[in-house]
């Protein structure tokens, strides 16, 4: 029995797919399938039911799963103990992030981390909050910077690194440019420019509209706040953005406060709840907290 067989077995169960498990462990799908088959032959039982649309555990697989996880956790603990003793952190770590404003300083964070921990290979992936949450839960991403609104996602440990009001941003020639503030109901008469569904910022905005009983028209969506700002500056609608981001662009944007207690959003560092994370992910999390918190 080999550790990689247990690793692949756990990955297939958690992903409910051989293809997704292969992407998670960075090998081909046939390799994952072959190693799991070898594990099954050694144990003398089928661990996975491959007959449905998604892969599920058999009764034997369900019984074996907690033991496989325990073995892998013990190995991680062994590595961590030795690395802690030696003071050398090495390995691979994946950092996820929502598309961010320059104030988040992601390039600085990664550069300073790489300088401090040269034996750690760090990679960065971007996505919406919903996708990143699922990636952290499944183990594809070790640490993520996600958007949060009212409730933190289940299954994750989070640490808030930013929390601020959301406001409207318009170009200086927009009809709302003379206004400093508007009632939330007034937003219904204007085209909106927002981040896409699945982002924490969009969830907070949608919650504010729902609480007020309004249904504004979303005319434009973009995944990058800077693109939203550019669209608003051209007079194409009202962009919903963090206050600090809008106020940093007085030459192109006019800030408009929208009266709603629900228009708040923030950013948080997230990791999967329970169990030990790798030493590399642990030091990345601490580094990000110190720099961004």
C-alpha positions in Angstrom: 0.0 0.0 0.0 1.4 3.4 -1.0 0.6 6.8 0.4 -0.3 8.1 -3.1 -3.0 5.4 -3.4 -4.6 6.7 -0.2 -4.2 10.3 -1.4 -5.8 9.6 -4.8 -8.7 7.6 -3.1 -9.5 10.5 -0.8 -9.3 13.0 -3.6 -11.7 11.0 -5.8 -14.2 10.7 -2.9 -14.0 14.5 -2.1 -14.3 15.5 -5.7 -16.8 12.8 -6.7 -14.9 12.5 -9.9 -11.7 10.9 -11.2 -11.1 13.8 -13.6 -11.4 16.4 -10.9 -9.3 14.4 -8.5 -6.6 14.1 -11.2 -6.5 17.9 -11.6 -6.3 18.3 -7.8 -3.3 16.0 -7.4 -1.6 17.1 -10.7 -1.5 13.7 -12.4 -3.5 12.2 -15.3 -6.9 10.6 -14.8 -5.7 7.1 -15.9 -2.9 7.3 -13.3 -5.5 8.1 -10.5 -7.8 5.3 -11.7 -4.9 2.8 -11.9 -3.6 3.5 -8.4 -7.1 3.3 -6.8 -7.6 0.0 -8.6 -4.4 -1.3 -7.1 -5.5 -0.2 -3.6 -8.8 -2.0 -4.1 -7.1 -5.2 -5.2 -4.8 -5.1 -2.2 -7.7 -4.6 0.2 -9.8 -7.2 -1.7 -12.9 -4.9 -1.9 -14.3 -2.3 -4.3 -14.0 1.1 -2.5 -15.8 3.2 -5.1 -19.1 2.8 -7.0 -18.4 4.0 -10.5 -21.8 3.2 -12.0 -23.6 6.6 -11.5 -23.1 10.1 -12.8 -20.7 10.8 -9.9 -18.4 8.5 -8.1 -19.5 7.4 -4.6 -18.0 5.2 -1.9 -19.2 1.6 -1.4 -19.8 0.4 2.1 -16.2 -0.7 2.2 -15.0 2.6 0.9 -17.0 4.5 3.5 -15.4 2.4 6.2 -11.9 2.9 4.8 -12.2 6.7 4.2 -11.7 8.0 7.7 -8.6 5.7 8.1 -7.1 6.9 4.9 -7.6 10.5 6.0 -6.1 9.8 9.4 -3.0 8.2 7.7 -2.5 11.3 5.5 -3.1 13.7 8.4 -0.5 11.8 10.4 2.1 12.0 7.6 1.4 15.8 7.3 1.9 16.0 11.0 5.2 14.1 10.8 6.5 16.4 8.1 5.3 19.5 10.0 7.0 18.4 13.2 10.3 17.8 11.4 10.2 21.0 9.5 9.3 23.0 12.6 12.3 21.5 14.4 14.6 22.3 11.5 13.2 25.7 11.0 13.0 25.1 7.2 9.7 25.4 5.5 9.4 23.9 2.0 6.7 22.6 -0.3 4.0 23.9 -2.5 1.1 26.2 -1.6 -1.8 27.6 -3.6 -3.1 31.1 -2.8 -6.5 32.0 -4.2 -7.9 35.5 -4.5 -10.9 37.4 -5.8 -10.0 40.0 -8.5 -8.6 42.7 -6.3 -7.9 46.4 -6.2 -4.3 47.6 -6.1 -4.7 48.4 -2.4 -4.7 44.7 -1.6 -1.0 44.6 -2.7 -1.0 41.0 -3.8 2.2 41.3 -5.8 4.0 42.7 -2.8 2.6 39.9 -0.6 3.8 37.1 -2.9 7.2 38.7 -3.5 7.9 39.2 0.2 6.7 35.7 1.0 8.9 34.2 -1.7 11.9 36.2 -0.4 11.3 35.0 3.1 10.5 31.4 2.2 12.5 30.6 -0.9 12.0 26.8 -0.5 8.2 27.2 -0.9 6.7 27.2 -4.3 3.7 29.5 -4.4 1.1 29.8 -7.1 -1.8 32.2 -7.5 -5.3 31.6 -8.9 -8.2 34.1 -9.2 -11.9 33.4 -9.1 -15.2 34.5 -7.7 -15.8 34.0 -4.0 -18.1 31.0 -4.6 -15.5 29.2 -6.7 -12.7 29.9 -4.2 -14.8 28.7 -1.3 -15.4 25.4 -3.0 -11.7 25.1 -4.0 -10.6 25.7 -0.4 -13.2 23.1 0.9 -11.9 20.5 -1.6 -8.2 21.2 -0.9 -7.4 22.6 -4.4 -6.6 25.9 -2.8 -4.8 26.2 0.5 -5.5 29.8 1.5 -7.8 32.2 -0.2 -8.8 35.9 0.0 -12.5 35.9 -0.4 -15.3 38.4 -0.3 -17.6 38.2 2.6 -21.0 39.8 3.4 -23.3 38.9 6.3 -22.3 35.3 7.0 -19.0 33.6 6.6 -19.0 30.4 4.5 -19.6 27.1 6.3 -16.7 24.8 6.5 -14.0 27.5 6.5 -12.1 29.4 9.1 -12.0 33.1 8.2 -10.1 36.2 9.4 -11.5 39.5 8.2 -8.9 41.8 6.7 -11.2 44.5 5.3 -14.7 45.7 6.0 -16.1 48.9 4.6 -19.2 50.4 3.1 -20.2 49.9 -0.6 -21.2 53.1 -2.4 -22.2 54.2 -5.9 -19.6 55.5 -8.3 -20.6 57.6 -11.3 -18.8 59.7 -14.0 -18.7 63.4 -13.5 -21.3 63.9 -16.3 -23.8 61.4 -14.9 -27.2 62.7 -13.7 -26.3 61.6 -10.1 -23.0 63.5 -10.1 -24.5 66.5 -8.3 -25.8 64.2 -5.5 -23.8 63.3 -2.4 -26.3 60.6 -1.3 -29.5 58.9 -2.5 -32.1 56.7 -1.0 -31.7 53.0 -1.8 -35.1 53.1 -3.6 -33.7 55.6 -6.1 -31.1 53.1 -7.4 -34.0 51.4 -9.3 -34.0 54.2 -11.8 -30.4 53.8 -12.9 -28.4 51.1 -14.8 -26.0 49.3 -12.4 -22.5 48.2 -13.0 -21.5 45.3 -10.7 -19.2 42.4 -10.1 -20.7 39.1 -11.3 -22.9 36.8 -9.2 -20.8 34.6 -7.0 -18.7 37.5 -5.6 -19.1 38.6 -2.0 -19.6 42.2 -3.1 -22.4 41.3 -5.4 -24.0 39.2 -2.7 -24.0 42.2 -0.3 -25.5 44.5 -3.0 -28.2 42.0 -3.9 -29.1 41.6 -0.2 -29.4 45.4 0.1 -31.8 45.6 -2.9 -33.8 42.6 -1.6 -34.2 44.2 1.9 -35.4 47.4 0.3 -37.8 45.6 -2.1 -36.2 47.1 -5.2 -35.1 45.4 -8.4 -32.5 47.5 -10.2 -31.3 46.6 -13.7 -27.8 45.3 -13.9 -26.5 46.6 -17.3 -22.9 45.6 -17.0 -20.9 42.9 -15.2 -17.1 42.6 -14.9 -14.8 40.6 -12.7 -12.3 43.4 -12.2 -13.2 46.4 -10.0 -11.0 48.6 -12.2 -13.1 47.7 -15.2 -16.3 48.7 -13.3 -14.7 52.0 -12.5 -13.8 52.6 -16.1 -17.4 51.9 -17.3 -18.8 54.2 -14.7 -16.4 57.0 -15.6 -17.7 56.8 -19.2 -21.2 57.5 -17.9 -22.6 54.0 -18.5 -24.3 53.6 -15.1 -23.7 53.4 -11.4 -20.9 51.1 -10.3 -21.2 49.5 -6.8 -17.8 49.5 -5.3 -16.0 49.7 -1.9 -15.9 53.3 -0.6 -12.1 53.5 -0.3 -11.7 52.3 -3.9 -14.0 55.0 -5.2 -12.5 57.8 -3.2 -9.0 56.9 -4.5 -10.2 57.9 -8.0 -11.5 61.5 -7.7 -10.4 62.4 -11.2 -12.7 59.9 -12.8 -15.4 59.0 -10.3 -18.0 60.9 -8.2 -19.0 59.0 -5.0 -22.7 58.6 -4.2 -23.7 57.2 -0.8 -26.6 54.8 -1.0 -28.6 54.8 2.2 -28.8 51.1 3.2 -27.5 49.3 6.3 -26.9 46.2 4.2 -24.4 47.8 1.8 -21.3 46.6 3.4 -18.7 44.1 2.2 -15.3 43.0 3.1 -12.4 40.6 2.4 -11.3 37.7 4.5 -8.5 35.1 4.6 -10.0 31.6 4.5 -8.7 28.1 5.1 -10.5 24.8 5.4 -11.9 24.2 8.9 -10.5 21.3 11.0 -7.2 19.5 10.8 -3.7 20.6 10.2 -2.8 22.5 7.1 0.6 22.1 5.6 3.5 24.1 7.1 3.9 26.0 3.8 0.2 27.0 3.9 0.4 27.8 7.6 3.3 30.3 7.1 1.5 31.8 4.1 -1.6 32.4 6.2 0.4 34.0 9.0 2.3 36.2 6.5 -0.9 37.3 4.8 -2.5 38.1 8.2 0.5 40.3 9.2 0.6 42.1 5.9 -3.1 42.5 5.1 -4.8 42.4 8.5 
